[in-house]
Amino acid sequence: MSIWRQALRRDRLSRFVDVARREGLPRALGKARAHVRLIRSGQGTSSVPYLSATVGGRFARTALWADLAKGEAFHASAAPAVLSRRRSVALIGDLNLPQCRKYRVEQMVEIWSQLGVAYRYAHVEDVPRCLDILQDASHVVLYRLQASDFLHMYLYEARRLKLPVAYDIDDPIFSASALAGYSNIHALGQDALAHAVAQAPLYLSALSMADAVSVATPGLAEHLAGFTARPIWLRRNFIDAPAHALGGIPSYLINLPAGRSFAEHYQNPAVDAAIARIAAFAEPDLAHLHCIQELGAGAIGAVKELGLPVIVSVHDHWWLCERQFMLRPDGRACGQNPVRLAGCGTCVDDLARTRARRDALRTALAQADLVTYPSAHALRLGVASGFAPETSVLWENGVRLPGPGFAALQAARRARDGRWTLGFLGGPSAMKGWPLCRDAIIGLGPRDIRGLVVDGSLDGSWWRPADLERLPGVWQIEPRFEPHDLDRVFARIDVLLFLSQWPETYGLVVREALARGVRVVQTGVGGAAEHGGAGLATILSPDAGPGDVTEALSRIVHRPLRPAAPVAVRALCDQADQFMRLASAVSPGRAYGDPAWSLTAP
């Protein structure tokens, strides 16, 4: 529909005439110009298709009512829910706001369906459909409607049919006092505020004619209680499953407020309660918890109380170290093995607080049926430090292996440019060893090499060209990439630099490189060196300096660039296969191979 056809619709012309009568022609013309601008920007178009006024109207039921009254058949003999022994909800609402329509109207299709309740909805101006869905309903919901001839007609029909009527609302549009303090309306100007305040009594009148009212927030319920004696129910908006699902797997968001206490980062009863509600709703066979450093370890007990077996997967040193990475304030590795509180005194602010954290986490982790670690180093360190020694096992991560076209991709790039290319994946932080890398590369002196740094940030903020200006050769910044682009990126790298200064629990990128025949120069800290690729990887001591790294690089790049045999590493499907075996071991009655544990390997 063109802009002018939208602007000159009969309903809008009627509103223009009404405004001109009440506020004068200049004001009406000003509002019309503003509305045309909104239409041009795409903001003035309703999400509801336009319906001609000829399809019905406020007198659409008058003749029928008169005929029914003459035949003494005006009132229904009993409520439809009693007669049919079923539930069918009809919602009539103002569906012009897409976001409101989604969360208060369309989302209910799935919810009512799960409850076995029929559900149909219609826009208030679609008279034929509104009247049609009322005939088949057992209950009526009016959403975001103000008092009008339409509303009175639908309410009259609902009462004739003996239908219970609820009113649903998600904004304080019935309250002049709330609207006056609403900053978004003030931003639109005084005319918009005056219009909203003038409409407030119409919304209050409409909701007061219902049997009960449902609202979206506790605050709205409290505010509404000052306006009506009708029963008020709370029905919050739900996260939209399709919008928060990955690969068809539903996801749930728990909002965490800023300013939480130290203890709330590892024990948060409010989060525990939320997780328990989610688990009770999802009805899983098993709870697999990992990366819970923001949710807190209380999640373990929350799901155990539901009778679920629990597997906790440890990915870093959060359980052992409140600084998470076992790095001292000066950036040097902690070096404790096992971790003892006596060695933490120079790093933490309050040793007593640290002791309380350690004891709480030990107790929580002991509730898990199984605790997994991604490397032998991480497993030994956790067990030696007193964390779940009886239930801890090794569950090594898997790697996305190269595709069938990787070798050709790598050979084609080397044929175009035979220079050695150094690669660094991550940010320019001391923890990841970039200052050591930088100084070592500068130590190579003038070299005809290439370099590639991968910026893993969401907004491309980690790297700037200025960070690479002093380095010999030609350097480029590669933006963040998706897993399916792994072959494309590694085909451009001949030597991966992995000089992490903290004891990594695994070292995924090292194994991804070795699996593709890419050489690695790395520090031998943590689980990153547990790969069996010593022939392709140069492993340096954790305290290696720039000179040691320069020497290792010189031994590589002074040779001609030739292909190297890849190292056999564990694949994603192997990791998944082991997890299913672990899951069946802690889940009574679930043997591996049971269809309930069916899984498509990556």
Buried (B, 14 or more C-beta within 10 A) or exposed (E): EEEEEBBEBEEBEEBBEEBBEEBEEEEBEBBBEBBBEEBEEEEBBBEBEBBEEEEBBEEBBEEEBEEBEEEEEEEBEEBBBEEEEEBBBBBBBBBBBEEBBBBBBBBBEBEBEEEEBBBBBBBBBBBEBBBBBBEEBBBBBBBBBBBBEBBEBBBEBBBBBBBBBBBBBBBBBBBBEBBEEBEEBEEEEEEBBEBBBEBBEBBBBBBBBBEBBBBBBEEBBEBBEEBBEBEBEEBEBEEEBEEEEEEEEEEBEEEBEEEBEBEBBBBBEBBBEBBBEBBBEEEBEBBBBEEBBBBBBBBBBBBBEBEBBBBBBBBBBBBBBBBEBBBEEEEEBBEBBBBEEEEBEEBBEEEEEBEBBBEBBBEBBBBBBBBBBBBEBBBBBBBBBBBBEEBBBBBBBBBBBBEEEBBEBBEEBBEEEEBBBBBBBBBBEBBBBBBBBBBBBEBBEEBEBBBBBBBBEEEEEBBEEEBBEEBBBBBBBBEEBEEEEBBBBBBBBBBBBBBBBBBBBBBBBBBBBBBBBBBBBBBBBBBBBBBEBEEBBBBBEBEBEBEBBBBBBBEBBEEEBEEBEBBEBBBBBBBBBBBBEBBBBBBEEBEEEEEEBEEEEE
